[in-house]
Amino acid sequence: MKLEHYYTEQDGKLIFTRQQASDFAKRIAGDFNPIHDTDASRFCVPGDLLLSILLAKTGISEQIEIQFNGMISANTPLSIIETDDGVTVVDDNQKLYLTMTRHGQTRHDKVLATEIAEHYVQFSGKNFPHIMVPLMREQQMMINTERPLVMYEKMSLAFDDLSINSADVALSDSVMQVSGKRGKVDLAFNFIVDGRRVGHGCKTMVASGLRPYCEEAIQNLVERFNARKQAYCATPATE
C-alpha cells in the first residue's frame, strides 16, 4: 500500500481529492459505500485512510483510542496536532475531526505502521456484507438500502508486542445494539502473528435511519454492492 497515492500534503496539511479518497476506499479497503463515490452529493473521506496516515506519521503505541468527530469533505486542508498524550486533527477553522489518545510505549516505524494499517483496512472493508448483514438479520432491523449510511464513531487498538514486523487481523466478536432507528455495531478483532495473538482492538460504528428488516431489500443491496465491486475491479488501475 503506497499511502502517498491517496493524499497530498501542502504547507504541512493533508488534503484529499475525491479521486484519491475514493480509490483508497475501493482499491485498498474494498469499501463500496456510495458516500465514497467521486460523484456522491454527500461525499466523505474514509476514516480508515486518515487512520492509516496517522499511524504512519505519528507511530504505533501500546494503547490507542480514537474518537471520530465528523465527516471529512474532499479538498479540506487538515492539520495534525500532536499533544503530550495523543493527536488531534482539525481544519483551518479549528473544527475537530478526530482525537487520538495514546498510552504506553510508541514505536515509530512507517513500514510496520503501513503493514498494520493495510491489514486492518482490508479487514475493516469486509464489514459489508460479510458482517453487517448477519447482524441486521439477527436484530430484524436494517439500514436504509437506498441510501445506506454507516459511520465510524470510535475505535481502540492495543498491542502486547511492538517488536513485530506485521500482523494479520481476525474478527473475534460482533454485536449490534438497536435503539429505535439507531444502531450501534461493535466489531472486536485480534492482531495475529503465526497463530499468536499480539494485540486486539474494537471498532464501533453507528447506523441511523434503521427500519424493519426485509430480506429482499438486503439481497438487492448486496447484489448492487457486488456489481459495483466487479465493475470497479474490471477497470485497470492508474498507478
C-alpha positions, 0 to 999 in steps of 0.5 A: 500500500503506497499511502502517498497515492491517496493524499497530498500534503501542502504547507504541512496539511493533508488534503484529499481529492475525491479521486484519491479518497475514493480509490483508497476506499475501493482499491485498498479497503474494498469499501463500496459505500456510495458516500465514497463515490467521486460523484456522491452529493454527500461525499466523505473521506474514509476514516480508515485512510486518515487512520492509516496516515496517522499511524504512519506519521505519528507511530504505533503505541501500546494503547490507542483510542480514537474518537471520530468527530465528523465527516471529512469533505474532499479538498479540506486542508487538515492539520495534525496536532500532536499533544503530550498524550495523543493527536488531534486533527482539525481544519483551518477553522479549528473544527475537530475531526478526530482525537487520538489518545495514546498510552504506553510505549510508541514505536515509530516505524512507517513500514510496520505502521503501513503493514498494520494499517493495510491489514486492518483496512482490508479487514475493516472493508469486509464489514459489508456484507460479510458482517453487517448483514448477519447482524441486521438479520439477527436484530430484524432491523436494517439500514436504509438500502437506498441510501445506506449510511454507516459511520465510524464513531470510535475505535481502540487498538492495543498491542502486547508486542511492538517488536513485530514486523506485521500482523494479520487481523481476525474478527473475534466478536460482533454485536449490534445494539438497536435503539429505535432507528439507531444502531450501534455495531461493535466489531472486536478483532485480534492482531495475529502473528503465526497463530499468536495473538499480539494485540486486539482492538474494537471498532464501533460504528453507528447506523441511523435511519434503521427500519424493519428488516426485509430480506429482499431489500438486503439481497438487492443491496448486496447484489448492487454492492457486488456489481459495483465491486466487479465493475470497479475491479474490471477497470485497470488501475492508474498507478 
